[in-house]
């Protein structure tokens, strides 16, 4: 390129005299002049070809892509590929409609050089290529030097100009010069540039290099490949490219620049031709991840880090990248579920960026403590239920207890259910109903208390955002009416008692026995008890005792069978008692039997 053709956009980083070229600009002009005026040195075997004056500062300018690494190339590449090109201002004015019609699917174009030069055709070329349906990416021609912050400065300049965004191809680092840096220095520079672009854009750049150039400049390091940068290999005139850095650390190539001597309709003169491995342009297309936060009461974090946000945001993502998103509610808020590419209520979700993805996370603020409601047991062996107005956790045998009114704790079994009524673990986080069932039947007439979060309970019942249920008590009394079929009534021996079904009995049946010594036992709590029995012509005598003390003997004979006959025992102390009824086995003259009937008991007082 003649000196007079150096683009006028080349400017210094300093306030230099307008008639004075900056130092690095001067170096670039000297290089061009040398190429233009012919410093001709014969190439030795294995040396790179002389740089081409008509592509200085563009992909392949070093000519090294024409040199085989140690004279070898791989076997012919037979896999599927997608054709593309790369261009710069050296291609002049381009007819993009004709390029698109030639079957090319993608184009990489030069955006920047060093930290102060913008390719003058970049904006027009990008607009024209996109308008004609080609996927477009931008590359940066690197001028590494040992000055402090140089790699970051060039990276920031490139990103500012190229603005890699979703739908574009991945950005590219073209590193074909070393500017006096040793191999470790070039490696460090390249890694810093890649890391800075990733930090600024969220995506990992491709690295353009030839196998010879990578060997000579970096010592064939694998470190850049291990940083995740995909390989764009430049190797011309071979059936399959030789790859640097041990097959790019086992990852292979993604784009291959296979010639610099291509011809494409719409472009005058020569142009670089490229192949994308495989059949998916999406492999090198920047993806868009949209995260929408609903509720303003939480954030979404990501792994790898850097893609989450606390408000609705859009992130650029590496194509095909796998990312795990985690919903993190704020204090006194909770996560209710995902929408879009994520689903369900599990706070973590993993997606793959094989296309643009949109994810929504819903959060709800909750500053109210869960409130319990209570339901008394319907029978002596049925549970007392504690229902909360929201899901809770921290349910243990210490945080929800059943006690007698006198303070003694009643051993219970706990069962828990969620909002749908399905059984769940009580030590889980979705409990809505807790059922307490006493180990032994409730005592008729006894007062009980259910206590939620007693003073010494740890942990306490709380909701998903740790609002604790206030200490709450619920008192209830066990039923005072006891049918002879219910659990508190104990018959001994059981075989001595017969069930007689009749609608005339209180519960539809009564128990009867005439065996001497057959007994019924009932524990109760109160000052008295009424015994409902059946008298009749075949009834005998019975002894009734309370707490082991004989109260009286009753004769149940009657000329006519009568139901609902009440025998009352009263005047007892207001506490727990045990009633015992024993069949005597004798009867008065005229009775046809010694049968004793048990129908129902009613606790009084």
JOHU-V150847 format. One record per backbone hydrogen bond with DSSP energy under -0.5 kcal/mol. NH is the residue of the N-H (numbers start at 1). CO is the residue of the C=O. Records with the same first field share a line. If there is no record, write none. Layout:
BEGIN
NH=CO + CO
END
This chain:
BEGIN
5=2
6=3
10=7
11=9 + 116
16=14
20=17
21=19
26=22
27=23
28=24
29=25
30=26
31=27
32=28
33=29
34=30
35=31
36=32
37=33
38=34
39=34
40=38
41=39
47=44
49=63
52=61
55=52
56=53
58=55
61=58
63=60
66=63
67=64
68=66
69=72
70=68
71=68
72=69
74=240
77=239
78=76
82=276
84=274
85=106
86=272
87=108
91=88
92=89
95=266
96=94
99=95
100=96
101=97
102=98 + 99
103=100
104=99
105=83
106=83
107=135
108=85
109=137
110=87
111=139
112=139
113=117
114=141
116=113
117=113
119=111
122=119
125=121
126=122
127=123
128=124
129=125
130=126
131=127
132=128 + 129
133=130
134=129
135=105
137=107
139=109
140=172
141=112
142=140 + 174
150=147
153=149
154=150
155=151
156=152
157=153
158=154
159=155
160=156
161=157
162=158
163=159
167=286
168=165
169=136
170=284
172=138
173=206
174=140 + 172
175=173 + 208
176=174
181=178
186=182
187=183
188=184
189=185
190=186
191=187
192=188
193=189
194=190
195=191
196=192
197=193
198=194
199=195
200=196
201=197
202=198
205=203
206=171
207=230
208=173 + 206
209=207 + 232
214=210
215=211
216=212
217=213
218=214
219=215
220=214
226=222
227=223
228=225
229=224
232=207
233=231 + 255
234=209
235=233 + 257
236=65
237=258
247=243
248=244
249=245
250=246
251=247 + 248
252=247
254=231
255=231
256=275
257=233
258=256 + 273
259=273
262=271
267=264
271=262
272=86
273=259
274=84
275=256
276=82
277=254 + 275
278=80
281=279
283=280
284=281
285=282
286=168 + 284
287=317
289=287 + 315
290=288 + 357
291=289 + 313
292=290 + 359
293=291
294=292 + 361
295=293
299=328
300=309
301=299 + 326
303=324
307=304
309=300
313=291
315=289
317=287
320=353
321=318
323=351
324=303
325=323 + 349
326=301
327=347
328=299
329=327
330=297
332=465
333=330
334=364
336=362
337=362
338=344
339=360
341=358
342=339
349=325
351=323
353=321
354=352
357=288
359=290
360=339
361=292
362=337
363=294
364=334
366=332
370=467
373=387
375=385
382=379
384=436
385=375
386=434
387=373 + 385
388=432
389=371
392=431
393=462
395=426
396=394
400=396
401=451
402=410
403=449
404=408
405=447
407=404
410=402
411=409
413=437
415=435
416=424
417=433
418=422
421=418
424=416
428=425
431=392
432=417
433=417
434=386
435=415
436=384 + 434
437=413 + 435
438=436
439=411
442=380
444=442 + 523
445=478 + 479
446=443
448=476
449=403
450=474
451=401
452=472
453=399 + 451
457=454
462=393
463=467
464=391
466=463
468=466
469=461
472=452
474=450
476=448
478=446
482=480 + 601
483=481
484=599
486=483
489=486
490=488 + 521
491=489
492=519
496=493
497=494
498=512
500=510
501=499
502=508
505=502
507=509
508=505
510=500
511=598
512=498
513=596
517=583
518=515
519=492
520=581
521=490
522=579
523=488
524=577
525=444
526=575
527=604
528=604
529=569
530=602
531=567
532=530 + 600
533=531 + 565
535=562
536=556
539=536
540=595
541=586
542=554
543=582
544=552
545=580
546=549
547=578
549=546
550=548
551=544
552=544
554=542
556=540 + 554
558=536
562=535
565=533
567=531
569=529
572=527
575=526 + 573
577=524
579=522
580=545
581=520
582=543
583=518
584=541
585=541
591=588
592=537
595=538
596=513
598=511
599=532
600=532
601=482
602=530
603=480
604=528
END
